[in-house]
């Protein structure tokens, strides 16, 4: 469903813009959430959440079902009332502002296009509701259709278009008024993988062009990593970590973030020594290895994160490698997915590129795995 909430605002005539550093102005608003709380009986869907979103930023709310991400979006949109705290746009509270006066563009999973209208008429609908003159509306619709690569489809009805094209129309209708804030609730989840990846790239380019602040909700980690300036990871009504995608992926601050955002190997180890930028550790299996010293205490036990694609696969023992026994191996096209058990009982997941020289190892076969200090991170 897609809705575009409009107000009679001259911002509809603002020129397209982008994020700072892109050579264009930013039209996006600053969003501030202060101790926002929402309860459904005894269930706390949002537990005193605070979050600041910068003007023109693309931020993704990422988390499993029931984590509170859609609740936050609904509270920001005005579909639900908060039970505590406040939400501010450019420093002004909007708690008592009705949904239709917030001026947000909104895109949801269901397209909800008018079946009896053409593509151009669907996109023009918010401008007609805002009372803009025909010339302005026609010009803005033409600009937006070109931006979304829909110009040649302007006269078609939704039934004559594919799902991906219909979603582009839904997005076009949400941005045609150049809203300062665009809210997106899992808008790509109904699309197939290849089309979803294509529209992800288009949305990033669109964001750089229009300069609106975008709040995007998804449970798809790849989607969040690909599209976002920053990601807010939620769980059980709390924000667990807010950071740039690279930091979220490489330096998660908890086991939950490490496990939820991408695949991970978590190895329990003991600190043997810290020296300069590296620390020497020993796993339960007795494997001694080095890791970057970030977050490493002087002594004690730690949890080490190693992403599957950072593990190197060797046919025989080499300095710094550890023996393991293959428990499963899958051919996945461009990659091989291998699970193996170390002597200490740890299960490792390895992803390596498929090459002509590499055979898919059989379950029960012996392999050796290794990684460098730059390939593993100690959880804080």
Beta strands, then each sheet from edge to edge (+ up, - down):
strand 1: 2-4
strand 2: 31-40
strand 3: 43-53
strand 4: 58-63
strand 5: 84-89
strand 6: 92-93
strand 7: 105-108
strand 8: 181-185
strand 9: 213-218
strand 10: 230-235
strand 11: 238-243
strand 12: 265-275
strand 13: 278-283
strand 14: 288-292
strand 15: 301-306
strand 16: 312-314
strand 17: 321-331
strand 18: 335-342
strand 19: 347-353
strand 20: 366-370
strand 21: 376-378
sheet 1: 1+ 7- 8- 9- 4- 10- 11+
sheet 2: 3+ 2- 5+ 6-
sheet 3: 14+ 13- 12+ 15- 21+
sheet 4: 16+ 20- 17+ 18- 19+
end
